[in-house]
Amino acid sequence: MGVSSSRRAVARARDAGLLAEACARAHALLVRNTTDAGILAATPGETADARRYTRIFGRDAAICAIAMALSGDAVLRRGAGASLRALAAHQADNGQIPKYVDPAGREGDFWYLGCIDATLWWLIALRLVATRGGELSLEHELGGQAARAIQWLRAQEHPRLHLVQQNEASDWADVMPRSGFVLYSNALWYYVKRLYSVPATDETHYHFNHLFHPFSRDLPEYHRLRLLMHYARHHARDQELYLSFVNFSFFGEEGDVLGNLLAIVFGLADDAQSNRIIHTLTQLRADKPWPMRAVCRPIRRRSRLWRLYMERHRQNVEYQYHNGGIWPFIGGFWVMALASLGLRAAASDALDELVAVNQLNNWAFNEWLHGKTGKPMGMSGQSWNAAMLLLANHALQEKVF
């Protein structure tokens, strides 16, 4: 389906019947991808199995578990609990939750440089599944694992800045060069701290906004934070979005869409900053041709941030994969951000487009699409696409996070 015919699909999505069908398709996909051990990242098949998409991924399964717990479906609710238990069963001795586990229970993988957001998302899902999904016994059962997971994250936290630190390529964007203090991971960390009353939550909020948006604020007292801010204050070209990461003398200004949206959804950005983010993402057409590109400005080969591994399999070149590809699951957070700001008409329009992009290729729920052409790419039958469509629809009625 080309972009012009895809536009017509958007118009059709305004039919409430199509939204109902989309939710039914998303629900069915989650049921199809649910095993006794938990929710798989994608629908089983030869290609999915070869690329290990038939695993229970920490971040994917956590996001899915929230939607599954809110679904009211007994099968999905059991699958949500099973997913969180499977990940907890392979928790490292130091408290880290694995990147993924084998549904047969044989393997837990922690990625090359670690995988910080699996632990963060697991904690978020555990609390929300328990409180919002009515599974209070699950949190009691996994309380010890949750305490160890928080202890591991606190060991990654800078003792003065109260922000977690990480190496590059060690979160969901695992072929991107973000390192040091990363926007996306610290938005998650702030929300975890709120949910679990982890000490120094206010300090995390304060330093988050100084470090990732250092342009128009007072200079903080701590001299090392001032130095980290200095380089960005004087050299960054874009002062509307949060920086994607900040390291000692370099930073990311490619425009991390997910990180910026989470800052809105989790309450890190005030109303003025939130509206600037929405305006900038719209001006940069990050939601076109479909919601939502992973970055506003892809990292080019001549950039100082380019890494050789980004060209592996030609997967992360400009406007592909994490480097400017369109990820429908991020589109779900776009709907949530708009709804949280009271922009209901815009949120409803964005939900229509989210329905239409998942409808491509006969409801393929493609993992990602080319950032310019909108061509479907990556794995089909993606579980968190289905989950985020359901959560985006839910967000038009009441807040999810």
KOLDRENVO-871656 format. One record per residue (C-alpha): x negated, z, y negated; residue in three letters. Coordinates in steps of 0.2 Angstrom, whole numbers, padded with zeros to 4 digits, always signed. Each point is the difference from the previous one (the first is absolute). Layout:
! residues N
XZYala ...
***
This chain:
! residues 401
+0000+0000+0000met -0007-0005-0017gly +0000+0010-0016val +0014-0011-0007ser +0011+0003+0015ser -0006+0018+0000ser +0008+0002-0017arg +0016-0005+0007arg -0002+0013+0013ala -0001+0013-0014val +0016-0006-0007ala +0008+0002+0017arg -0007+0018+0001ala +0012+0005-0014arg +0014-0001+0013asp +0003+0018+0006ala +0002-0007+0017gly -0018-0006+0001leu -0006+0017-0005leu +0010+0008+0014ala -0007-0013+0012glu -0018+0003-0007ala +0002+0019+0003cys +0007-0004+0018ala -0015-0011+0004arg -0012+0013-0007ala +0008+0013+0011his +0000-0011+0015ala -0019-0004-0003leu -0004+0019+0000leu +0010+0003+0016val -0009-0015+0008arg -0017+0007-0005asn +0003+0018+0005thr -0007+0006+0016thr +0001+0017+0009asp -0017+0003-0008ala +0005-0005-0018gly +0002-0015-0012ile -0012-0014+0002leu -0007-0009-0015ala +0008-0017+0005ala +0010-0008+0014thr -0009-0001+0016pro -0007-0017+0005gly -0016-0009+0005glu -0007-0001-0017thr +0006+0017-0006ala -0008+0008+0015asp -0016-0009-0002ala -0002+0006-0018arg +0006+0018+0004arg +0016-0001-0009tyr +0008+0008+0015thr -0007+0016-0005arg +0008+0015-0009ile -0009-0001-0017phe -0001+0016-0010gly +0006-0007-0017arg +0012-0013+0007asp +0008+0013+0012ala +0001+0013-0013ala +0009-0012-0012ile +0012-0006+0014cys +0003+0018+0006ala +0008+0004-0017ile +0012-0014+0001ala +0003+0003+0018met +0004+0018-0003ala +0012-0004-0015leu +0009-0014+0011ser +0011+0012+0009gly -0004-0010+0016asp -0004+0012+0015ala -0012-0013+0007val -0010-0002-0016leu +0000+0018-0004arg -0008+0004+0017arg -0012-0014-0003gly -0005+0008-0017ala -0004+0016+0009gly -0009-0008+0014ala -0011-0010-0012ser -0005+0016-0010leu -0004+0009+0017arg -0010-0015+0007ala -0011+0000-0016leu -0002+0019+0001ala -0005+0000+0018ala -0015-0010-0005his -0005+0010-0015gln -0018+0003-0002ala -0008+0017+0002asp -0003+0000-0019asn +0018-0003-0004gly +0000-0019-0004gln +0015-0010+0007ile -0005-0017+0008pro +0002-0017-0007lys +0010-0005+0015tyr +0003+0006+0018val +0003-0010+0016asp +0018+0003+0005pro -0006+0003+0018ala -0009+0015-0007gly -0018-0006+0005arg -0007-0003-0018glu -0001+0007-0017gly -0010-0011-0013asp -0007+0007-0016phe -0006-0017-0008trp -0018-0004-0005tyr -0001+0011-0016leu +0014+0012+0004gly +0018-0003-0005cys +0006+0013-0013ile +0018-0006-0003asp +0005+0001+0018ala -0001+0019-0002thr +0008+0000-0017leu +0015-0010+0006trp +0002+0010+0016trp +0002+0016-0010leu +0013-0008-0012ile +0010-0007+0015ala -0001+0017+0009leu +0008+0009-0015arg +0013-0013-0004leu +0005-0003+0018val +0002+0019+0001ala +0009+0003-0016thr +0009-0016-0004arg +0003-0006+0018gly +0005+0017+0006gly -0014+0002+0013glu -0006+0018-0005leu -0005+0004+0017ser -0013-0014+0000leu -0009+0007-0015glu +0000+0017+0009his -0007-0008+0015glu -0014-0010-0009leu -0003+0014-0013gly -0018+0003+0006gly -0005-0018+0000gln +0007-0001-0018ala -0011+0015-0005ala -0015-0008+0007arg +0004-0017-0008ala +0001+0008-0017ile -0016+0009+0003gln -0009-0016+0004trp +0007-0008-0016leu -0006+0015-0010arg -0017-0003+0007ala +0001-0017-0008gln +0005+0007-0017glu -0012+0001-0014his +0000+0019-0004pro +0001-0003-0019arg +0011-0015-0002leu +0011+0004+0015his +0001-0019+0005leu -0004-0006+0017val -0016-0011+0002gln -0002-0014+0013gln -0011-0015+0004asn +0005-0018-0002glu +0011-0009+0012ala +0007+0016+0007ser +0018+0000-0004asp +0014-0012+0002trp -0009-0014-0010ala -0014+0001+0013asp -0009-0015-0006val -0001+0005-0018met -0015+0008-0009pro +0009+0015-0008arg -0011+0015+0002ser -0003+0017-0008gly +0017+0006-0008phe +0014-0012+0006val +0016-0002-0009leu +0011-0003+0015tyr -0007+0014+0010ser +0001+0013-0014asn +0018-0005-0004ala +0004+0005+0018leu -0011+0016-0001trp +0010+0006-0015tyr +0016-0003+0009tyr -0007+0009+0016val -0005+0015-0012lys +0017+0001-0007arg +0009-0001+0017leu -0011+0014+0007tyr -0004+0010-0015ser -0019-0003+0002val -0010+0009-0014pro -0005-0009-0016ala +0014-0012+0000thr +0002+0000-0019asp -0019-0003-0001glu +0001-0015+0011thr +0014-0007-0011his -0011+0003-0016tyr -0016-0008+0007his +0010-0014+0008phe +0006-0006-0017asn -0016+0003-0009his -0011-0009+0013leu +0011-0015+0005phe +0007-0003-0017his -0014+0006-0012pro +0004-0011-0015phe +0010+0010-0012ser -0001+0018+0005arg -0010+0015-0007asp -0017+0002+0008leu +0000+0014+0014pro -0011+0015-0001glu -0009-0004+0017tyr -0016-0011-0005his -0001-0009+0017arg +0018-0006-0002leu -0004-0005-0018arg -0014-0011+0007leu +0011-0008+0013leu +0012-0004-0013met -0013-0007-0012his -0004-0016+0009tyr +0019-0005+0002ala +0005+0005-0018arg -0014-0012-0007his +0001-0014+0013his +0017-0002+0008ala +0010-0014-0007arg +0018+0006+0006asp +0006+0016-0008gln +0018-0001+0006glu -0002+0003+0019leu -0009+0014+0009tyr -0017-0005+0007leu -0001-0003+0018ser -0015+0011+0003phe -0014+0009-0010val -0017+0002+0006asn -0016+0006-0009phe -0003-0015-0011ser +0013-0013+0006phe +0019-0001+0002phe +0014-0012+0006gly +0011-0009-0012glu +0007-0013+0011glu +0017+0009-0002gly +0004+0010+0016asp +0019-0003+0001val +0004+0013+0014leu -0010+0013-0008gly +0008-0002-0017asn +0017+0000+0008leu -0003+0016+0009leu -0006+0008-0016ala +0018-0004-0007ile +0009+0005+0016val -0009+0016+0003phe +0001+0006-0018gly -0018-0002-0006leu +0004-0012-0014ala +0011+0006-0014asp +0014-0011-0007asp -0011-0009-0012ala -0013-0004+0012gln +0012-0005+0013ser +0009-0012-0011asn -0017-0008-0005arg -0004-0002+0018ile +0017-0009+0004ile -0002-0011-0015his -0018-0005+0004thr +0004-0004+0018leu +0014-0010-0006thr -0010-0009-0013gln -0014-0004+0013leu +0014-0006+0012arg -0006+0011+0014ala +0017-0001+0007asp +0000-0019+0001lys +0003-0011+0010pro +0005+0016+0010trp -0002+0018-0001pro -0013+0006+0000met -0018-0006-0002arg -0013+0013+0005ala -0011-0002-0015val +0004-0008-0017cys -0017-0009-0002arg -0009-0004+0017pro -0018+0004+0001ile -0010-0016-0001arg -0016-0004+0009arg -0011+0001-0016arg +0007+0017-0004ser -0012+0015+0002arg +0013+0008+0011leu +0000-0015+0013trp -0006+0005+0017arg -0005-0011+0014leu +0012+0008+0012tyr +0015-0006-0011met -0004-0018+0006glu +0000+0004+0018arg +0013-0012+0009his +0003-0006-0018arg +0014+0013+0000gln -0003+0010-0016asn -0004-0014-0012val +0010-0002-0016glu +0019+0002+0002tyr -0002+0004+0018gln +0002+0016+0010tyr -0004+0015-0011his -0008-0010-0013asn +0016-0007-0008gly +0010-0003+0015gly +0019+0004-0001ile +0005+0015+0010trp +0019+0003+0002pro -0003+0018+0004phe -0007+0002-0017ile +0016-0008-0007gly +0009+0014+0007gly -0009+0012-0012phe +0003-0012-0014trp +0018+0002+0003val -0002+0019+0000met -0010+0001-0016ala +0013-0010-0009leu +0014+0010+0007ala -0009+0017-0005ser -0001-0006-0018leu +0018-0004-0001gly -0002-0019+0000leu +0013-0002+0013arg +0004-0019-0004ala -0018-0004+0002ala -0002+0010+0015ala +0015-0008+0008ser -0007-0017-0004asp -0016+0005+0008ala +0009+0006+0015leu +0008-0018+0001asp -0017-0008+0000glu -0007+0013+0013leu +0015-0005+0011val -0004-0019-0002ala -0019+0002+0003val +0003+0009+0017asn +0014-0013+0004gln -0013-0014+0000leu -0003-0009+0017asn +0016+0007+0007asn -0003+0018-0005trp -0018+0000+0006ala -0005+0016-0011phe -0017-0008-0003asn -0014+0012-0003glu -0006-0009-0016trp +0001-0016-0009leu -0012-0011-0011his +0000+0007-0017gly +0002-0017-0009lys +0010-0011+0012thr +0011+0013+0009gly -0005-0007+0017lys +0004+0013+0013pro -0016+0006+0009met -0006+0015+0010gly +0009+0008+0015met +0019-0002+0001ser +0012+0013+0005gly -0008+0013-0011gln +0007+0017+0002ser -0004+0007-0017trp +0008-0015-0009asn +0017+0005+0009ala -0003+0018-0004ala -0003-0003-0019met +0015-0012-0001leu +0011+0014+0006leu -0008+0013-0011leu +0001-0011-0015ala +0018-0002+0003asn +0002+0019+0002his -0009+0003-0016ala +0013-0009-0010leu +0012+0014+0005gln -0012+0015+0000glu -0019+0004-0001lys -0010-0002+0015val -0016+0009-0006phe 
***
